[in-house]
Structures are given as structure tokens and as C-alpha cells.
Amino acid sequence: MHLKENFLQLVTQYANAATAGNFWMEVEKHYTAKGRHYHTLVHLDNLYAQLLAFKHHIDNWDTIVFSIAYHDVIYSATARDNEEKSAELAVKRLEQINFSTVQIALCNEQIRATKHHQPAVDNDTNLFTDADLSILGAPWPEYEQYYKSVRKEYCIYPDFLYKPGRKKAMLHFLEMDFIFKTDAFRHQFEATARENINREIEILTID
């Protein structure tokens, strides 16, 4: 099952098929908007696949599905409140279908956690944010495509503004004791992520 199928199936447990379809069309419209190059439906599917592999470690899968779908639903390269806006839309939609109040709060927390990727008390949240960062530990060709796609999303900014900002963001990850908070993701991605980030920083410095 793919994210779309899981999402539609899940919403129809709380509302009718028309509502489920409308919710997904809204999600799809945002992620296919002009100017999106990395934060797309492909990113959602990759995130879903990563977490599906760890489903047996996840306590609240339904909440994770909604967090995946909505975590980047609002995205603008010039805004600093994308995570907050995305969380607000998720909460609004989940309240419409009378999703559990506790689960809505957890979804809200998970989406907002992608802003800084700091360790959380909740293990599901740590798995979710680790999966969101898993691209950092991808093989170099995939990582290279990722950082070039991010650059396209920030095309409004000239190099002399973009490069220092990107370098600062990447150094932030290197300064962490661990980029990944869970043993499962750390074992699989930590070493490669640090190699990739160092390599990108070197490119940013040379160019």
C-alpha cells in the first residue's frame, strides 16, 4: 500500500469517501505546486517507505500517516513558519473528521518537530523526524539530486545569500552529537550523512 491509499483508507474510517478524496486532492495540490522541487509527493512516498520499514516499532501508525501527508503541505522558501502553518492545517482537517484529540496533538507535535529535528520524548516522533532526514544519508547521487532540488526551491536567492545560509544549516547538523535520534536510523544513515554533508559544504565553499 502506498501513502495515498493508506491516507484515503484512513480518512474513510472517520468520514465518507468524498471527504477523503477532497482531503487528498488538497494535499496533492500543495505538493505539486509550482516551485516545488524537493518537497514533493516523491518526498512523501520516500518518507512513507522509510517508516513502513519500521512500522513494527511505531505505536501510533495512523498518526504517522497524517504527519507524513501534512508535514510539508505548506511550504515557501521565503517563510519561516512553514512547519507551524502545516501543523495548523493538519489539526484543522483532523478535527473535521473527529480524529482522536490525543492523536491530533501528537500529529501537531510531530510536524512541528521537523523545524529543528531535536530529540523528543515520544519515540514515534523521533522515528518520524529521523525518516525526514534520511535523505542526508542516501548514496551520493541521490544526495546530490536532493541538494540541487533544494537550491531550485530557493532560486529567488542569489548565491551570495544562499550559500552562507545553506552552509550554516548543514554545519548545524555536523555540530550535533548525533544527526539521527534513533538507533535504527543512526546505524543505517549517520556515517554516510556526515560524509555527504561535508562534501556539500566543500562544494559550497569552492563554488
N, C-alpha and C positions, 0 to 999 in steps of 0.2 A: 504494500500500500504506500502511495506517495502522500506528501503533505496535503495536497488539495483534497484527495479522497478522504483522508483522516479528518481534516478540518470540516468538510461537509457532513460527514457521518456524525461527527461530534456535535455540531450545532443542531442537527436534526433530532438529537436526543432531548433538546430543550426547546426547540421551536420547529416550525414547519420547513419544508424543503425550499419554499420561496425565500424565506428569511436567510436560510443557509446560503442559497445562491447569491442573494444580494450582498451578504457579508463578504463572500469570497470575491465577487466582482469588484467590490470596493478595495479589497486588499490588492488584487491583481492590477487595478488601475494605478494605484500608487507605485507599485514596484516596477511597472512598465513605463513609468512617466519619462518624458524626455529629459536627458541629462543624467539618467541612472546608468552606470557602467559596471559597478561592483555590487551595490546594494539592490540587487535584482531578485527575481524569482529563482534564478540559479543559485544564488547565495542561500535562499531559504531551503531549497532542496538539499544542498550540501549540508547545511546545519541539521536538517531533519535526519539525513542519513547518518551523520556522526552520532546523534543522540539515540537513534534507533538501535545502534550497536550496543548502547549502554542501557537500554530500556529496563533490563533486569535490576539495575542499580537505582532507578528512578522511582520515587514514592508516588508522585502525582503526575502521571503521563498526560492526562487531559490538559492540565495547566501548562505543561511544557509545550504542547501543540499550539495553544493560543499564544504563548510567549514567542514562539518561533514566528508565527504568522504576523504578529503585530510589532515586533521589536524595532524594526526599521521602517515601519509603514509611513511615518512622517520623516522626511529626510531632505535637508537643504544644506549645501556646503557652506552657506553663509550664516547659518543659525547655530546657536549654542544650546538650544533646548529641544533638540530632536527626540532624545530619549523620553523626556518629560511629556512632550506632545504625543508621542507614540503610545506611551503608557495611558495617557488620558483617554485616547480613542479606544484602546483595548478595554479599559474599565467601563466606558460608556456602552460599548457593544455587549459586553458580558453581563452588565446589569440589565440590558434589554431582554436577555434570554433567561434571566433569573439563575445565572450560574452561582455556585456557592460563594457566599461572601468571603469566606476564608480563602478560597481558591482565587477569587478576584484580587484579593490583597497580595497573594503570592505572585500572581502574574504581574501585577503592578511593580512589585519589588524586583522581579527578575528582569523586566525590561529596563527599569531604571539602573539596575546594576551593570548594564552594558556601557554605561557612560564612563566608569572608572575601572571596572573589572577588578575590584578589590574582593578579598575573601569574605564570604557570607557565612552566617551560622547555618543556614539551610543548605544541605548537600545538593539538592536539585538545582538550586541557583548556581552553585559552583560548577556543576556539570554543564549547565546552560551557558554560562559565560566562558567556560573553557572551550566549549564547542564553537562559540562565536569567534574565538581567537585561533582556532585550529588551522586556519589558512596560513598563519605565521610559520607553522611547522611543516608546510606542504613541500614537496620536491621543488627545486628552484624554478623550473619552467612555470609551474603553477603560481608560485610566489611572485615571480616577475610579472606575470599577467595581472595578478592582483594589484601590485603597487602601481602599475601603469594604468589600470582601470580607475583606481582611486585618484590618480593625477588628473584623469579626464573629468572626473566629477568636480575637481577643484580648478578647472580650466579658467575660471574667472580671475584667478590669482596669478600674477606673473611669477617666474621662477625666484626672483629675489625675495619674494614674500613667502611663497610656498615652501621652498626647500628648507629654510631655517625652522619653519613650523613643523614640517614633517620630520625633520631630524630630531627635534625636541621630543616629539611624540614617540618616536622609535627608541630614543635614549631612555625614556621613561620606563619602557618595558625592560631594557637591559639592566636598569638600576634596581629592579625588583629582585628579591631573593629567588623567587620562582615566578615565571610568567603564568604557569598553569597551577591551579589550586588543588586539583585532584590528582591522586597517584596515577590513575589510568591515563589521563591526558598528558601528564608530565612525563611519564615513561615513554609515551609514543611521540611527543612533539617538542619537548623542551630544548633538547640539544640542537635539533635542526632549526628551530625558530630563532635561536640566538645566532646561529651561523647566517641565516637568511637576513636577519636584521642588521648584523654587522656589515654584510655585503651591500645591502641597500644604502646604509649610511656612507660607506666608502664611495659608492656611485654618486650619491648626493653631493659629497664633498669634492669629487673630481670634476663633475659636470659644470 
